[in-house]
Amino acid sequence: MTLHNPLHNLIANLRTRIGHAVDHAGAVASRQPLVAATVLLAAGIALGAGARTGVGFAQVTMLQAHAAEQQEQLVAVQRQAQQEINALAARVGELQAQANRLNALGERLAHVGKFDDGEFDFQAPVGVGGEGPVRDMPSAELRASLDQLDTQFDASGAQLSVLESLLFNQKLDREAMPSRTPIAGSYITSRFGRRADPFGRGSQYHRGIDFHANTGDPVLAVGSGVVSYAGVRSGYGKVVEIDHGNGYVTRYAHNSGLLVHVGDLVRAGQQVARAGSTGRSTGAHVHFEVWDRGRVVDPRKFL
């Protein structure tokens, strides 16, 4: 449409101008034939050149308009492609965050599960391979693959969270189980069971184990739990008792000082008192008892 209108107008204009030139040449020819021929020749040359110039200008105009239209289309395609790239970049960022979370969770599980160093390296790239022809991946197929990967990440994260909970509960159970001595670097001075009374009054049933200690030595919780008693008991002096939540209660007696209160949460290996010789005692030591569902048992099987 942009080419036909200018050409139509140009041709009509040329026809008019040629008609006028012919009329004028006819009038002159009647008077001066040689001059008329010269005028007609010059007019033809001029009009021909003008026609060529007009047609060329119209063609240039048409090409410029076409180029501008193509440029607009290219800009629109580039804008749309950039929008798709931005959307994909956002999805990749979300998936990268999920991958980092899964890696961190996997590292914690490897630590809790006590895997050998290097057995699971969550930072090392995974080797992959394949064969066969390859092709360009359409954007729709790429989006579908990202959605599938997102679903797999969610499922893996849920499974790892359940596994973490199970391992953590097992770890708590292990830590809650009495499984260490109440004082570091010591030795047993009196065992569980029937023994001679240390004050020379016959025999007695010793309900725990005595460990050698110096006054002020740290007395340590043998497992994680909650302090159920912290105070003075007859014969025991200053006592700490810890409920481990699994039916076991441990008792630490004859202390010179208590460092915890009833209701405190303590971890295995945490200091709860200072050793001493309070109560019915002949010297500084740690008296240690284990109670299983209300019945005193020999602590040696837990050490």
C-alpha positions in Angstrom: 0.0 0.0 0.0 2.9 2.4 0.8 4.4 1.8 -2.7 1.3 1.8 -4.9 -0.1 5.2 -3.9 3.2 7.2 -4.5 3.7 5.5 -7.9 0.1 6.1 -8.9 0.4 9.8 -8.1 3.8 10.0 -9.8 2.6 8.5 -13.0 -0.5 10.7 -13.1 1.7 13.7 -12.5 4.1 12.7 -15.3 1.2 12.2 -17.7 -0.1 15.6 -17.0 3.3 17.2 -17.5 4.0 15.3 -20.7 0.6 16.3 -22.0 1.4 20.0 -21.3 4.8 19.6 -22.9 3.3 18.0 -26.1 0.7 20.8 -26.3 3.4 23.4 -25.9 5.6 21.6 -28.4 2.8 21.5 -30.9 2.2 25.2 -30.7 5.9 25.9 -31.1 6.3 23.4 -33.9 3.8 25.3 -36.0 6.1 28.3 -35.8 9.6 26.8 -35.3 9.9 23.1 -36.1 13.6 22.8 -35.1 13.0 24.4 -31.7 10.0 22.3 -31.1 11.9 19.1 -31.7 14.7 20.2 -29.3 12.1 21.2 -26.6 10.4 17.8 -26.9 13.8 15.9 -26.6 14.8 17.9 -23.5 11.5 17.5 -21.9 11.5 13.7 -22.5 15.0 13.4 -20.9 14.0 15.6 -17.9 10.8 13.8 -17.4 12.4 10.4 -17.7 15.1 11.3 -15.1 12.4 12.6 -12.8 10.4 9.4 -13.2 13.4 7.3 -12.3 14.2 9.5 -9.3 10.6 9.3 -8.1 10.5 5.6 -8.4 13.8 5.2 -6.6 12.7 7.4 -3.8 9.5 5.4 -3.4 11.5 2.2 -3.3 13.9 3.6 -0.6 10.9 4.7 1.4 9.3 1.3 1.2 12.6 -0.4 2.3 13.0 1.9 5.2 9.5 1.3 6.4 10.0 -2.5 6.1 13.3 -2.3 7.9 11.7 -0.3 10.7 8.9 -2.9 11.0 11.5 -5.7 11.2 13.4 -3.8 13.9 10.3 -3.4 16.0 9.6 -7.1 15.6 13.1 -8.0 16.6 12.9 -5.7 19.7 9.7 -7.4 20.7 11.2 -10.9 20.3 14.2 -9.9 22.3 12.0 -8.5 25.1 10.0 -11.7 25.2 13.1 -13.8 25.3 14.6 -11.8 28.1 11.4 -12.2 30.1 11.6 -16.0 29.7 15.3 -15.9 30.7 14.4 -13.9 33.8 11.6 -16.3 34.7 13.9 -19.3 34.2 16.7 -17.6 36.3 14.2 -17.2 39.1 13.3 -20.9 39.0 17.0 -21.9 38.9 17.6 -19.7 42.0 14.8 -21.4 43.9 16.1 -24.8 42.9 19.6 -23.8 43.9 18.3 -22.8 47.3 16.6 -26.1 47.7 19.7 -28.0 46.6 21.7 -26.1 49.2 19.2 -27.0 51.9 19.3 -30.6 50.9 23.1 -30.6 51.0 23.2 -29.0 54.4 20.6 -31.6 55.6 22.6 -34.4 54.1 25.8 -33.2 55.8 24.0 -33.1 59.2 22.7 -36.6 58.6 26.1 -37.9 57.7 27.4 -36.3 60.9 24.6 -37.8 63.0 24.9 -41.1 61.3 28.7 -41.0 61.9 29.6 -41.9 58.3 33.2 -42.1 57.4 34.8 -38.9 56.2 34.4 -38.6 52.4 31.9 -41.4 52.2 29.2 -38.8 51.2 30.7 -35.6 49.8 27.7 -33.3 49.2 29.9 -30.6 47.5 31.5 -32.8 44.9 29.9 -33.0 41.4 28.2 -36.3 40.5 29.5 -38.1 37.4 26.9 -38.6 34.7 27.0 -39.9 31.1 24.9 -40.7 28.0 24.8 -41.5 24.4 22.8 -40.9 21.3 21.9 -37.8 19.2 21.3 -34.5 20.9 19.0 -31.6 19.9 18.1 -28.2 21.1 15.7 -28.2 24.1 12.5 -26.2 23.6 11.7 -23.8 26.4 8.5 -25.7 27.2 10.5 -28.9 27.7 13.0 -27.1 29.9 10.2 -25.7 32.1 8.7 -29.1 32.4 12.1 -30.5 33.5 12.5 -27.8 36.1 9.0 -28.5 37.5 9.9 -32.2 37.7 13.2 -31.4 39.5 11.3 -29.2 41.9 8.9 -32.0 42.7 11.8 -34.4 43.2 13.6 -31.9 45.6 10.4 -31.6 47.6 10.0 -35.3 48.0 13.7 -35.8 48.8 13.6 -33.0 51.4 10.6 -34.5 53.1 12.2 -38.0 53.2 15.5 -36.5 54.6 13.6 -34.6 57.2 11.9 -37.8 58.4 15.3 -39.5 58.4 16.8 -36.7 60.3 14.1 -36.8 62.9 14.6 -40.5 63.4 18.3 -40.2 63.7 18.0 -37.3 66.1 15.6 -39.3 68.3 18.1 -42.2 68.2 20.8 -39.8 69.2 18.7 -38.4 72.0 18.0 -42.0 73.2 21.7 -42.8 73.1 22.6 -39.6 75.0 19.8 -40.2 77.5 21.1 -43.7 78.3 23.6 -43.6 81.2 26.8 -44.6 79.4 29.8 -42.8 81.0 31.4 -42.2 84.4 30.3 -39.3 86.5 33.8 -38.0 87.0 36.7 -38.0 84.5 39.9 -39.9 85.0 38.8 -41.7 88.1 38.4 -45.2 89.4 36.0 -47.2 91.5 36.6 -47.3 95.2 33.5 -49.3 96.3 31.2 -51.4 94.2 27.5 -52.1 94.1 26.0 -54.7 96.4 26.6 -56.1 99.9 29.7 -54.6 101.6 31.1 -53.9 105.1 29.9 -50.7 106.6 32.6 -48.0 106.2 31.8 -46.8 109.8 32.4 -50.2 111.3 28.7 -51.0 112.0 28.5 -54.4 110.3 27.4 -54.8 106.8 25.2 -52.8 104.5 23.7 -53.0 101.0 25.5 -50.4 98.8 23.1 -49.1 96.3 25.6 -47.5 94.0 29.3 -47.2 93.0 31.8 -44.9 94.6 34.4 -43.0 92.5 37.6 -41.5 93.8 37.5 -37.7 93.7 39.0 -34.6 95.2 36.9 -31.9 96.7 35.8 -29.5 93.9 36.3 -32.0 91.0 33.6 -31.6 88.3 30.7 -34.1 88.6 29.3 -34.8 85.2 25.9 -36.0 84.0 26.2 -39.5 82.5 23.4 -38.8 80.1 21.0 -36.1 78.9 17.9 -35.4 80.9 16.0 -33.1 83.2 17.1 -32.3 86.8 14.3 -33.9 89.0 16.0 -33.2 92.4 18.7 -30.9 93.6 19.2 -30.5 97.4 20.0 -32.4 100.5 19.0 -36.0 101.3 19.6 -37.8 104.6 22.8 -39.8 104.4 23.6 -38.6 100.8 24.4 -35.0 101.7 24.0 -32.6 98.7 22.4 -34.6 95.8 21.6 -34.1 92.2 19.1 -36.5 90.5 18.5 -36.5 86.7 15.5 -38.1 85.0 16.5 -39.3 81.6 13.0 -39.7 80.3 13.3 -43.4 79.4 12.7 -44.9 82.8 16.2 -44.2 84.1 17.1 -41.9 86.9 20.7 -41.2 88.0 21.8 -39.9 91.4 25.1 -38.1 92.3 25.7 -37.8 96.0 28.1 -36.3 98.7 28.8 -33.2 96.6 30.3 -30.1 98.0 28.3 -27.8 95.7 25.3 -28.1 93.3 25.4 -26.2 89.9 21.9 -27.0 88.7 18.2 -26.6 89.8 15.1 -28.7 89.4 13.8 -28.5 85.9 17.1 -27.7 84.2 17.8 -29.5 81.0 21.3 -31.0 81.1 23.4 -32.7 78.4 25.5 -35.8 78.6 28.9 -34.7 80.0 27.7 -31.4 81.4 28.9 -30.5 84.9 26.1 -30.6 87.5 28.0 -30.5 90.8 31.3 -30.3 92.6 32.6 -33.4 94.3 32.8 -33.4 98.1 32.2 -35.3 101.3 28.8 -34.1 102.6 26.3 -36.5 104.3 27.4 -39.9 105.6 30.9 -40.0 104.1 34.4 -40.7 105.2 36.1 -38.5 102.6 35.7 -36.8 99.2 34.2 -39.1 96.5 31.3 -39.4 94.1 28.5 -41.8 95.0 26.7 -42.8 91.8 23.4 -44.6 91.5 21.2 -45.8 88.6 17.4 -46.4 89.1 15.5 -48.3 86.4 11.7 -47.6 86.7 11.9 -47.2 90.4 14.3 -50.1 91.1 18.0 -49.5 91.9 20.3 -51.5 89.6 24.1 -52.0 89.3 25.5 -49.0 87.4 28.5 -51.0 86.1 26.5 -52.3 83.1 26.0 -48.7 81.9 29.7 -47.7 82.2 
